[in-house]
Amino acid sequence: MPKVSVIMGSDSDKDIGDKVVQTLHEFNIEVDYRVMSAHRNPEELSEYIEKCDSEVFIAIAGLSAALPGFIASKTIKPVIGVPREVKLLGLDALLSIVQMPPGIPVACVGIDNARNAALLAVEILALKYEELKTKLLEYRRKIRGR
């Protein structure tokens, strides 16, 4: 069964995290949902990433938005960053996530765009899981109104 880790930098990100999880569940994807800070508990987060059997990580972060980059530095699995609108209309978090150094990429969706983060994870997993490819094609037909 496909599995995604959804990691929030703090409990204040729960509204976005819940939307990510809801969308992943619509596609019957198993989710490991956690609050872990790259700043407050980096050792615990490093250990989690190392032992994690998820195939994709979604990291929700505001302010310094270091979480997605921290995760990407510890794994070669895909990491999707969701910048939060906390200060500066979320542009600070957006720029922090998209401006990763060469060699450590992080995919980034729009500010607070939980649904696109989940759908991007589904697209990545659909490369391996035929049933997700089928569901994703059905979803796309549905949103086109066909």
C-alpha positions as CSV (number, residue, x, y, z in Angstrom):
1,M,0.0,0.0,0.0
2,P,1.3,3.5,-0.9
3,K,2.3,5.6,2.1
4,V,3.0,9.3,2.6
5,S,4.4,11.1,5.7
6,V,2.8,14.4,6.5
7,I,4.9,16.4,8.8
8,M,4.0,19.7,10.3
9,G,6.5,22.1,12.0
10,S,4.0,22.8,14.8
11,D,0.4,22.2,15.9
12,S,-0.6,25.5,14.4
13,D,-0.3,23.9,10.9
14,K,-3.0,21.3,11.7
15,D,-5.7,23.0,9.5
16,I,-3.5,22.5,6.5
17,G,-2.2,19.1,7.6
18,D,-5.8,17.8,8.0
19,K,-6.7,18.9,4.4
20,V,-3.6,17.1,3.1
21,V,-4.5,13.9,5.0
22,Q,-8.2,14.1,3.9
23,T,-7.2,14.3,0.2
24,L,-4.7,11.4,0.5
25,H,-7.4,9.3,2.2
26,E,-9.7,10.0,-0.8
27,F,-7.1,8.1,-2.8
28,N,-6.7,5.3,-0.2
29,I,-3.2,6.3,0.6
30,E,-1.8,5.4,4.1
31,V,-0.6,8.4,6.0
32,D,1.8,8.9,8.8
33,Y,0.8,12.2,10.3
34,R,3.2,14.0,12.8
35,V,4.3,17.2,14.3
36,M,8.1,17.5,14.3
37,S,10.2,20.6,14.2
38,A,13.5,20.9,12.4
39,H,14.5,23.4,15.0
40,R,13.1,22.0,18.3
41,N,13.8,18.3,17.8
42,P,16.2,17.8,14.9
43,E,17.6,14.5,16.3
44,E,14.2,12.9,16.6
45,L,13.2,14.1,13.1
46,S,16.5,12.8,11.6
47,E,15.9,9.4,13.2
48,Y,12.3,9.3,12.0
49,I,13.3,10.2,8.4
50,E,16.0,7.5,8.4
51,K,13.6,4.7,9.6
52,C,10.5,5.9,7.8
53,D,9.0,3.6,5.2
54,S,6.9,6.3,3.5
55,E,7.6,6.9,-0.2
56,V,6.9,10.6,-0.2
57,F,7.2,13.3,2.4
58,I,4.9,16.4,2.6
59,A,6.3,19.1,4.9
60,I,4.1,22.0,6.1
61,A,6.0,25.0,7.4
62,G,5.8,28.7,8.0
63,L,8.2,31.4,9.3
64,S,11.7,30.1,8.5
65,A,10.2,27.1,6.7
66,A,13.3,25.0,7.2
67,L,11.3,21.7,7.6
68,P,11.1,20.7,3.9
69,G,14.7,21.4,3.3
70,F,15.8,19.6,6.4
71,I,13.9,16.5,5.4
72,A,15.3,16.7,1.8
73,S,18.8,16.8,3.2
74,K,18.3,13.5,5.0
75,T,16.6,11.4,2.3
76,I,16.5,10.9,-1.5
77,K,12.7,10.3,-1.4
78,P,10.6,13.1,-2.9
79,V,9.8,16.0,-0.5
80,I,6.9,18.4,-1.1
81,G,6.9,21.7,0.8
82,V,3.7,23.5,1.7
83,P,4.5,27.1,2.7
84,R,2.2,28.6,5.4
85,E,0.9,32.2,5.5
86,V,2.1,33.2,8.9
87,K,4.0,36.5,8.2
88,L,4.7,38.5,5.1
89,L,1.7,36.9,3.3
90,G,3.6,33.6,3.3
91,L,6.1,34.8,0.9
92,D,8.9,34.3,3.4
93,A,8.0,30.6,3.7
94,L,7.5,30.2,0.0
95,L,10.9,31.7,-0.9
96,S,12.6,29.6,1.9
97,I,11.2,26.4,0.4
98,V,11.8,27.1,-3.3
99,Q,15.4,28.5,-2.8
100,M,17.0,25.2,-1.9
101,P,20.7,24.8,-2.7
102,P,21.7,22.9,-5.9
103,G,21.6,19.1,-5.3
104,I,18.9,19.1,-2.6
105,P,15.6,19.8,-4.4
106,V,12.2,20.3,-2.7
107,A,9.0,20.5,-4.7
108,C,6.8,23.4,-3.6
109,V,3.1,24.1,-4.0
110,G,1.3,27.4,-3.5
111,I,0.9,29.0,-0.1
112,D,-1.4,27.0,2.1
113,N,-2.3,24.8,-0.9
114,A,-2.8,21.5,0.9
115,R,-4.8,19.8,-1.8
116,N,-2.2,20.4,-4.5
117,A,0.5,19.0,-2.2
118,A,-1.5,15.8,-1.7
119,L,-2.3,15.5,-5.4
120,L,1.4,15.9,-6.3
121,A,2.1,13.1,-3.9
122,V,-0.6,11.0,-5.6
123,E,1.0,11.8,-9.0
124,I,4.4,10.6,-7.8
125,L,3.0,7.4,-6.4
126,A,0.9,6.8,-9.5
127,L,4.1,6.1,-11.4
128,K,4.4,2.9,-9.3
129,Y,0.8,2.1,-8.4
130,E,-1.5,1.4,-11.3
131,E,-4.6,1.8,-9.1
132,L,-3.6,5.3,-8.2
133,K,-3.0,6.2,-11.9
134,T,-6.6,5.0,-12.6
135,K,-8.0,7.0,-9.7
136,L,-6.1,10.1,-10.6
137,L,-7.3,9.9,-14.2
138,E,-10.9,9.6,-12.9
139,Y,-10.3,12.6,-10.6
140,R,-9.0,14.7,-13.6
141,R,-12.0,13.8,-15.7
142,K,-14.3,14.7,-12.9
143,I,-12.8,18.1,-12.3
144,R,-13.0,18.8,-16.1
145,G,-16.7,18.0,-15.9
146,R,-16.6,14.9,-18.1
